[in-house]
Amino acid sequence: MLYRQMKYYVTVVDQHSFTKASYECNISQSAISQQIQALERCLGVALIVRKNRTFVLTPAGKYFYNHSKVILKSISKMCKETTRIANEQEMMAEEDMCKANIG
């Protein structure tokens, strides 16, 4: 299971539409549908029951959606914090260089 598949799945559910989710994710509707199907195969469960142009979540799909939202938010926070720490370290290193050149 890939991060991207989780993100696609959450976007489909949030948008209530494969079409709208495909626009938001900048991929084709068929590609996002294939990724959701691949995710379901990987998990060995149905997450979504498709009905014509609509869908409903299975109980497993609801569970996976709720936990995926938490995980994706945590990953986003981790990436932002990692960048902040790196930038903070770079600024301190630059300050140390300036002090060394002045002193």
URLIN-V362313 format. One record per residue. SS is DSSP state (H for helix, E for strand, C for the rest). Layout:
<<SS> <SS>>
//
This chain:
<<C> <C> <H> <H> <H> <H> <H> <H> <H> <H> <H> <H> <H> <H> <H> <C> <C> <H> <H> <H> <H> <H> <H> <H> <H> <C> <C> <C> <H> <H> <H> <H> <H> <H> <H> <H> <H> <H> <H> <H> <H> <H> <H> <C> <C> <C> <C> <E> <E> <E> <E> <C> <C> <E> <E> <E> <E> <C> <H> <H> <H> <H> <H> <H> <H> <H> <H> <H> <H> <H> <H> <H> <H> <H> <H> <H> <H> <H> <H> <H> <H> <H> <H> <H> <H> <H> <H> <H> <H> <H> <H> <H> <H> <H> <H> <H> <H> <H> <H> <H> <H> <H> <C>>
//
